[in-house]
């Protein structure tokens, strides 16, 4: 992507530091009753394991690291960096393409990206990285938390508009190993790699009757990073899926599968299992927001799916930032 086609926003600028983001998320959590983004509840199910393909590749990658490399990119499992969520940061300053890694190590990192995504998702994310970073894939960074093959561990890749994780279910009942981010800096919706998801979500809106649209369409979206898991104790914005007709619910179910499709089957299966354990489709709410209607065409570019165990906030204007948080929260 050239500088002329990239659409900037405050959340992507250098002035929006990690400290600013943590402060913003902290304020959002306080407003929501101090509910953390990361939780460690209950018994896991339908999840990746330490023997899954991606996690096996993470172990191979870890074993190739020299002592100096480990010092720069490896941390304890509970380190705060693993729990930080930001649409535009590098988790360490050693990027994939900086010369810090050997060619064989870069190949392993690329394989991990391929292993945690579907075939279509891998292509989209690699194209997104190419367009959103001057260095492409090489402009992103990875860190390893814990020791692969010996207790809890997780590899996290971050950079402009992307966070990917591989944890082998070290974080119990949290899909993807924790909250993730994806996006694309292209401001023209029709050229954005993830606009197809907005089109799918808007199929649901088109199927609603007049009263349902009034319930679903809200004037202003919440802050994009406000995605804590709230369990059953909170009300959610928009229209309740539980009150929809069977054909409308089918469209919602289709939409959930479409937005999950870029990721590997194990993470998709865990996401759906967690959604089911959190009450299923009937516990979800779907909201669309009038602000950010890029072309004024009433194809709502900002939308949110939320329930007790599932938050998917898609901000499509001025370009895409999406925050995903799927997990089971223990009510106390």
TORVO-879991 format. One record per residue (C-alpha): x, y, z negated; residue in three letters; residue number from 1. Coordinates in steps of 0.2 Angstrom, whole numbers, padded with zeros to 4 digits. Last residue first. Example, Ala and Ser with C-alpha at 12.3 -4.5 7.8 and 13.67 -1.06 7.14 Angstrom:
// residues 2
[[0068; -0005; -0036]; 'Ser'; 2];
[[0062; -0022; -0039]; 'Ala'; 1];
//
This chain:
// residues 332
[[-0090; -0072; -0206]; 'Unk'; 332];
[[-0094; -0075; -0188]; 'Unk'; 331];
[[-0081; -0085; -0179]; 'Unk'; 330];
[[-0078; -0078; -0162]; 'Unk'; 329];
[[-0077; -0090; -0147]; 'Unk'; 328];
[[-0068; -0084; -0132]; 'Unk'; 327];
[[-0069; -0075; -0115]; 'Unk'; 326];
[[-0061; -0058; -0113]; 'Unk'; 325];
[[-0059; -0051; -0095]; 'Unk'; 324];
[[-0054; -0033; -0091]; 'Unk'; 323];
[[-0056; -0027; -0073]; 'Unk'; 322];
[[-0048; -0012; -0065]; 'Unk'; 321];
[[-0052; -0008; -0047]; 'Unk'; 320];
[[-0051; 0009; -0039]; 'Unk'; 319];
[[-0058; 0026; -0042]; 'Unk'; 318];
[[-0070; 0017; -0046]; 'Unk'; 317];
[[-0073; -0002; -0047]; 'Unk'; 316];
[[-0073; -0004; -0065]; 'Unk'; 315];
[[-0077; -0022; -0069]; 'Unk'; 314];
[[-0079; -0027; -0087]; 'Unk'; 313];
[[-0081; -0046; -0090]; 'Unk'; 312];
[[-0085; -0050; -0108]; 'Unk'; 311];
[[-0090; -0068; -0114]; 'Unk'; 310];
[[-0092; -0076; -0131]; 'Unk'; 309];
[[-0107; -0067; -0138]; 'Unk'; 308];
[[-0113; -0060; -0122]; 'Unk'; 307];
[[-0107; -0047; -0109]; 'Unk'; 306];
[[-0107; -0045; -0090]; 'Unk'; 305];
[[-0102; -0027; -0085]; 'Unk'; 304];
[[-0103; -0016; -0069]; 'Unk'; 303];
[[-0095; -0002; -0061]; 'Unk'; 302];
[[-0096; -0001; -0042]; 'Unk'; 301];
[[-0115; 0000; -0041]; 'Unk'; 300];
[[-0120; -0002; -0023]; 'Unk'; 299];
[[-0132; 0013; -0024]; 'Unk'; 298];
[[-0125; 0020; -0008]; 'Unk'; 297];
[[-0117; 0036; -0016]; 'Unk'; 296];
[[-0101; 0031; -0008]; 'Unk'; 295];
[[-0090; 0029; -0023]; 'Unk'; 294];
[[-0104; 0026; -0036]; 'Unk'; 293];
[[-0093; 0029; -0051]; 'Unk'; 292];
[[-0106; 0034; -0063]; 'Unk'; 291];
[[-0123; 0025; -0061]; 'Unk'; 290];
[[-0118; 0010; -0071]; 'Unk'; 289];
[[-0123; -0008; -0069]; 'Unk'; 288];
[[-0127; -0019; -0084]; 'Unk'; 287];
[[-0129; -0038; -0086]; 'Unk'; 286];
[[-0133; -0046; -0103]; 'Unk'; 285];
[[-0128; -0064; -0107]; 'Unk'; 284];
[[-0136; -0075; -0120]; 'Unk'; 283];
[[-0148; -0084; -0108]; 'Unk'; 282];
[[-0132; -0089; -0097]; 'Unk'; 281];
[[-0125; -0100; -0111]; 'Unk'; 280];
[[-0127; -0098; -0130]; 'Unk'; 279];
[[-0109; -0096; -0135]; 'Unk'; 278];
[[-0105; -0114; -0133]; 'Unk'; 277];
[[-0111; -0113; -0115]; 'Unk'; 276];
[[-0099; -0098; -0112]; 'Unk'; 275];
[[-0085; -0107; -0120]; 'Unk'; 274];
[[-0088; -0122; -0109]; 'Unk'; 273];
[[-0089; -0111; -0094]; 'Unk'; 272];
[[-0072; -0102; -0098]; 'Unk'; 271];
[[-0064; -0119; -0102]; 'Unk'; 270];
[[-0069; -0126; -0085]; 'Unk'; 269];
[[-0063; -0110; -0076]; 'Unk'; 268];
[[-0046; -0111; -0085]; 'Unk'; 267];
[[-0044; -0129; -0080]; 'Unk'; 266];
[[-0050; -0126; -0062]; 'Unk'; 265];
[[-0037; -0113; -0059]; 'Unk'; 264];
[[-0042; -0095; -0057]; 'Unk'; 263];
[[-0048; -0084; -0042]; 'Unk'; 262];
[[-0065; -0092; -0043]; 'Unk'; 261];
[[-0070; -0085; -0060]; 'Unk'; 260];
[[-0079; -0070; -0052]; 'Unk'; 259];
[[-0088; -0081; -0040]; 'Unk'; 258];
[[-0093; -0094; -0053]; 'Unk'; 257];
[[-0101; -0080; -0064]; 'Unk'; 256];
[[-0110; -0073; -0049]; 'Unk'; 255];
[[-0117; -0090; -0044]; 'Unk'; 254];
[[-0124; -0091; -0062]; 'Unk'; 253];
[[-0131; -0074; -0061]; 'Unk'; 252];
[[-0140; -0078; -0044]; 'Unk'; 251];
[[-0147; -0094; -0052]; 'Unk'; 250];
[[-0153; -0084; -0066]; 'Unk'; 249];
[[-0163; -0073; -0054]; 'Unk'; 248];
[[-0170; -0088; -0046]; 'Unk'; 247];
[[-0176; -0095; -0063]; 'Unk'; 246];
[[-0184; -0078; -0068]; 'Unk'; 245];
[[-0175; -0066; -0080]; 'Unk'; 244];
[[-0178; -0064; -0098]; 'Unk'; 243];
[[-0163; -0074; -0104]; 'Unk'; 242];
[[-0152; -0064; -0093]; 'Unk'; 241];
[[-0155; -0049; -0104]; 'Unk'; 240];
[[-0153; -0032; -0095]; 'Unk'; 239];
[[-0141; -0019; -0099]; 'Unk'; 238];
[[-0129; -0016; -0114]; 'Unk'; 237];
[[-0126; -0029; -0128]; 'Unk'; 236];
[[-0133; -0030; -0145]; 'Unk'; 235];
[[-0121; -0036; -0159]; 'Unk'; 234];
[[-0121; -0050; -0172]; 'Unk'; 233];
[[-0121; -0065; -0161]; 'Unk'; 232];
[[-0102; -0065; -0157]; 'Unk'; 231];
[[-0094; -0048; -0154]; 'Unk'; 230];
[[-0078; -0052; -0143]; 'Unk'; 229];
[[-0069; -0036; -0140]; 'Unk'; 228];
[[-0070; -0028; -0122]; 'Unk'; 227];
[[-0068; -0010; -0124]; 'Unk'; 226];
[[-0054; -0007; -0112]; 'Unk'; 225];
[[-0065; 0000; -0098]; 'Unk'; 224];
[[-0072; 0013; -0110]; 'Unk'; 223];
[[-0091; 0012; -0110]; 'Unk'; 222];
[[-0100; 0015; -0093]; 'Unk'; 221];
[[-0112; 0030; -0091]; 'Unk'; 220];
[[-0129; 0031; -0083]; 'Unk'; 219];
[[-0136; 0014; -0086]; 'Unk'; 218];
[[-0145; 0003; -0074]; 'Unk'; 217];
[[-0150; -0014; -0080]; 'Unk'; 216];
[[-0166; -0009; -0090]; 'Unk'; 215];
[[-0172; 0002; -0076]; 'Unk'; 214];
[[-0168; -0012; -0064]; 'Unk'; 213];
[[-0179; -0024; -0073]; 'Unk'; 212];
[[-0193; -0012; -0073]; 'Unk'; 211];
[[-0192; -0010; -0054]; 'Unk'; 210];
[[-0190; -0029; -0050]; 'Unk'; 209];
[[-0173; -0037; -0050]; 'Unk'; 208];
[[-0166; -0046; -0034]; 'Unk'; 207];
[[-0156; -0031; -0028]; 'Unk'; 206];
[[-0147; -0031; -0045]; 'Unk'; 205];
[[-0142; -0049; -0043]; 'Unk'; 204];
[[-0135; -0046; -0026]; 'Unk'; 203];
[[-0126; -0031; -0034]; 'Unk'; 202];
[[-0115; -0044; -0043]; 'Unk'; 201];
[[-0110; -0052; -0027]; 'Unk'; 200];
[[-0106; -0036; -0018]; 'Unk'; 199];
[[-0096; -0031; -0034]; 'Unk'; 198];
[[-0086; -0048; -0033]; 'Unk'; 197];
[[-0083; -0045; -0014]; 'Unk'; 196];
[[-0075; -0029; -0019]; 'Unk'; 195];
[[-0060; -0039; -0026]; 'Unk'; 194];
[[-0047; -0036; -0012]; 'Unk'; 193];
[[-0052; -0018; -0010]; 'Unk'; 192];
[[-0053; -0014; 0009]; 'Unk'; 191];
[[-0072; -0011; 0009]; 'Unk'; 190];
[[-0071; -0002; -0008]; 'Unk'; 189];
[[-0059; 0011; -0002]; 'Unk'; 188];
[[-0049; 0016; -0017]; 'Unk'; 187];
[[-0035; 0003; -0015]; 'Unk'; 186];
[[-0026; 0001; -0031]; 'Unk'; 185];
[[-0032; -0017; -0035]; 'Unk'; 184];
[[-0037; -0025; -0051]; 'Unk'; 183];
[[-0034; -0039; -0063]; 'Unk'; 182];
[[-0033; -0039; -0082]; 'Unk'; 181];
[[-0032; -0054; -0095]; 'Unk'; 180];
[[-0038; -0057; -0113]; 'Unk'; 179];
[[-0031; -0072; -0121]; 'Unk'; 178];
[[-0024; -0089; -0117]; 'Unk'; 177];
[[-0034; -0090; -0101]; 'Unk'; 176];
[[-0050; -0094; -0110]; 'Unk'; 175];
[[-0048; -0093; -0129]; 'Unk'; 174];
[[-0055; -0108; -0139]; 'Unk'; 173];
[[-0038; -0111; -0147]; 'Unk'; 172];
[[-0023; -0101; -0142]; 'Unk'; 171];
[[-0010; -0114; -0139]; 'Unk'; 170];
[[-0022; -0121; -0125]; 'Unk'; 169];
[[-0007; -0124; -0114]; 'Unk'; 168];
[[-0003; -0106; -0114]; 'Unk'; 167];
[[-0002; -0099; -0096]; 'Unk'; 166];
[[-0006; -0081; -0094]; 'Unk'; 165];
[[-0009; -0068; -0080]; 'Unk'; 164];
[[-0010; -0049; -0082]; 'Unk'; 163];
[[-0012; -0038; -0067]; 'Unk'; 162];
[[-0016; -0021; -0061]; 'Unk'; 161];
[[0002; -0014; -0061]; 'Unk'; 160];
[[0013; -0027; -0070]; 'Unk'; 159];
[[0012; -0042; -0082]; 'Unk'; 158];
[[0015; -0060; -0082]; 'Unk'; 157];
[[0013; -0069; -0099]; 'Unk'; 156];
[[0020; -0086; -0104]; 'Unk'; 155];
[[0013; -0094; -0119]; 'Unk'; 154];
[[0019; -0106; -0133]; 'Unk'; 153];
[[0013; -0115; -0148]; 'Unk'; 152];
[[0023; -0130; -0154]; 'Unk'; 151];
[[0038; -0137; -0146]; 'Unk'; 150];
[[0036; -0141; -0127]; 'Unk'; 149];
[[0037; -0123; -0123]; 'Unk'; 148];
[[0045; -0113; -0137]; 'Unk'; 147];
[[0036; -0098; -0143]; 'Unk'; 146];
[[0032; -0083; -0133]; 'Unk'; 145];
[[0039; -0082; -0115]; 'Unk'; 144];
[[0039; -0065; -0106]; 'Unk'; 143];
[[0037; -0061; -0088]; 'Unk'; 142];
[[0039; -0045; -0077]; 'Unk'; 141];
[[0032; -0038; -0061]; 'Unk'; 140];
[[0041; -0028; -0048]; 'Unk'; 139];
[[0047; -0043; -0039]; 'Unk'; 138];
[[0030; -0048; -0034]; 'Unk'; 137];
[[0029; -0032; -0024]; 'Unk'; 136];
[[0044; -0020; -0026]; 'Unk'; 135];
[[0034; -0005; -0022]; 'Unk'; 134];
[[0020; -0012; -0033]; 'Unk'; 133];
[[0001; -0011; -0029]; 'Unk'; 132];
[[0001; -0017; -0011]; 'Unk'; 131];
[[0013; -0032; -0013]; 'Unk'; 130];
[[0005; -0036; -0030]; 'Unk'; 129];
[[-0012; -0036; -0023]; 'Unk'; 128];
[[-0007; -0047; -0009]; 'Unk'; 127];
[[0001; -0060; -0021]; 'Unk'; 126];
[[-0015; -0059; -0032]; 'Unk'; 125];
[[-0027; -0062; -0017]; 'Unk'; 124];
[[-0017; -0076; -0010]; 'Unk'; 123];
[[-0015; -0085; -0027]; 'Unk'; 122];
[[-0034; -0082; -0030]; 'Unk'; 121];
[[-0039; -0091; -0014]; 'Unk'; 120];
[[-0028; -0106; -0018]; 'Unk'; 119];
[[-0034; -0106; -0036]; 'Unk'; 118];
[[-0023; -0098; -0049]; 'Unk'; 117];
[[-0013; -0104; -0064]; 'Unk'; 116];
[[-0002; -0115; -0054]; 'Unk'; 115];
[[0002; -0102; -0040]; 'Unk'; 114];
[[0007; -0090; -0053]; 'Unk'; 113];
[[0018; -0103; -0061]; 'Unk'; 112];
[[0025; -0107; -0044]; 'Unk'; 111];
[[0030; -0089; -0042]; 'Unk'; 110];
[[0039; -0090; -0059]; 'Unk'; 109];
[[0048; -0106; -0054]; 'Unk'; 108];
[[0054; -0098; -0037]; 'Unk'; 107];
[[0061; -0083; -0047]; 'Unk'; 106];
[[0070; -0095; -0058]; 'Unk'; 105];
[[0078; -0104; -0042]; 'Unk'; 104];
[[0083; -0087; -0035]; 'Unk'; 103];
[[0092; -0083; -0051]; 'Unk'; 102];
[[0085; -0070; -0063]; 'Unk'; 101];
[[0091; -0053; -0069]; 'Unk'; 100];
[[0093; -0047; -0051]; 'Unk'; 99];
[[0079; -0035; -0053]; 'Unk'; 98];
[[0066; -0044; -0043]; 'Unk'; 97];
[[0057; -0053; -0057]; 'Unk'; 96];
[[0058; -0037; -0068]; 'Unk'; 95];
[[0068; -0036; -0084]; 'Unk'; 94];
[[0060; -0021; -0093]; 'Unk'; 93];
[[0049; -0033; -0103]; 'Unk'; 92];
[[0029; -0033; -0104]; 'Unk'; 91];
[[0028; -0022; -0089]; 'Unk'; 90];
[[0014; -0010; -0090]; 'Unk'; 89];
[[-0001; -0005; -0080]; 'Unk'; 88];
[[-0018; -0012; -0084]; 'Unk'; 87];
[[-0014; -0014; -0102]; 'Unk'; 86];
[[-0017; -0028; -0115]; 'Unk'; 85];
[[-0005; -0031; -0130]; 'Unk'; 84];
[[-0007; -0047; -0139]; 'Unk'; 83];
[[0008; -0056; -0132]; 'Unk'; 82];
[[0018; -0040; -0135]; 'Unk'; 81];
[[0013; -0041; -0154]; 'Unk'; 80];
[[0024; -0056; -0157]; 'Unk'; 79];
[[0015; -0071; -0164]; 'Unk'; 78];
[[0023; -0084; -0153]; 'Unk'; 77];
[[0041; -0078; -0157]; 'Unk'; 76];
[[0049; -0069; -0142]; 'Unk'; 75];
[[0058; -0073; -0126]; 'Unk'; 74];
[[0062; -0061; -0112]; 'Unk'; 73];
[[0079; -0052; -0116]; 'Unk'; 72];
[[0087; -0064; -0129]; 'Unk'; 71];
[[0081; -0078; -0118]; 'Unk'; 70];
[[0090; -0071; -0104]; 'Unk'; 69];
[[0106; -0069; -0114]; 'Unk'; 68];
[[0105; -0087; -0120]; 'Unk'; 67];
[[0103; -0093; -0102]; 'Unk'; 66];
[[0086; -0098; -0096]; 'Unk'; 65];
[[0084; -0114; -0086]; 'Unk'; 64];
[[0075; -0123; -0100]; 'Unk'; 63];
[[0061; -0109; -0100]; 'Unk'; 62];
[[0058; -0111; -0082]; 'Unk'; 61];
[[0055; -0130; -0084]; 'Unk'; 60];
[[0044; -0127; -0099]; 'Unk'; 59];
[[0034; -0114; -0089]; 'Unk'; 58];
[[0032; -0127; -0075]; 'Unk'; 57];
[[0025; -0140; -0086]; 'Unk'; 56];
[[0013; -0127; -0092]; 'Unk'; 55];
[[0007; -0123; -0075]; 'Unk'; 54];
[[0004; -0141; -0071]; 'Unk'; 53];
[[-0004; -0146; -0087]; 'Unk'; 52];
[[0005; -0156; -0099]; 'Unk'; 51];
[[0005; -0142; -0113]; 'Unk'; 50];
[[-0014; -0143; -0111]; 'Unk'; 49];
[[-0027; -0133; -0101]; 'Unk'; 48];
[[-0044; -0132; -0108]; 'Unk'; 47];
[[-0061; -0142; -0108]; 'Unk'; 46];
[[-0062; -0140; -0127]; 'Unk'; 45];
[[-0054; -0131; -0142]; 'Unk'; 44];
[[-0060; -0133; -0159]; 'Unk'; 43];
[[-0063; -0117; -0170]; 'Unk'; 42];
[[-0057; -0099; -0170]; 'Unk'; 41];
[[-0042; -0089; -0167]; 'Unk'; 40];
[[-0047; -0072; -0161]; 'Unk'; 39];
[[-0039; -0059; -0150]; 'Unk'; 38];
[[-0048; -0043; -0145]; 'Unk'; 37];
[[-0051; -0039; -0163]; 'Unk'; 36];
[[-0068; -0034; -0170]; 'Unk'; 35];
[[-0066; -0018; -0181]; 'Unk'; 34];
[[-0084; -0014; -0181]; 'Unk'; 33];
[[-0087; -0010; -0163]; 'Unk'; 32];
[[-0082; 0008; -0166]; 'Unk'; 31];
[[-0066; 0002; -0175]; 'Unk'; 30];
[[-0062; -0009; -0160]; 'Unk'; 29];
[[-0064; 0005; -0148]; 'Unk'; 28];
[[-0053; 0016; -0158]; 'Unk'; 27];
[[-0040; 0002; -0159]; 'Unk'; 26];
[[-0041; 0000; -0140]; 'Unk'; 25];
[[-0038; 0018; -0137]; 'Unk'; 24];
[[-0023; 0018; -0149]; 'Unk'; 23];
[[-0016; 0002; -0141]; 'Unk'; 22];
[[-0018; 0011; -0124]; 'Unk'; 21];
[[-0010; 0027; -0129]; 'Unk'; 20];
[[0005; 0017; -0137]; 'Unk'; 19];
[[0006; 0007; -0120]; 'Unk'; 18];
[[0008; 0024; -0112]; 'Unk'; 17];
[[-0004; 0033; -0101]; 'Unk'; 16];
[[0008; 0047; -0095]; 'Unk'; 15];
[[0015; 0035; -0082]; 'Unk'; 14];
[[-0001; 0035; -0073]; 'Unk'; 13];
[[-0012; 0020; -0071]; 'Unk'; 12];
[[-0025; 0024; -0084]; 'Unk'; 11];
[[-0026; 0042; -0079]; 'Unk'; 10];
[[-0031; 0037; -0061]; 'Unk'; 9];
[[-0022; 0036; -0044]; 'Unk'; 8];
[[-0030; 0030; -0028]; 'Unk'; 7];
[[-0016; 0022; -0017]; 'Unk'; 6];
[[-0019; 0026; 0002]; 'Unk'; 5];
[[-0007; 0040; 0004]; 'Unk'; 4];
[[0006; 0032; -0007]; 'Unk'; 3];
[[0007; 0017; 0004]; 'Unk'; 2];
[[0000; 0000; 0000]; 'Unk'; 1];
//
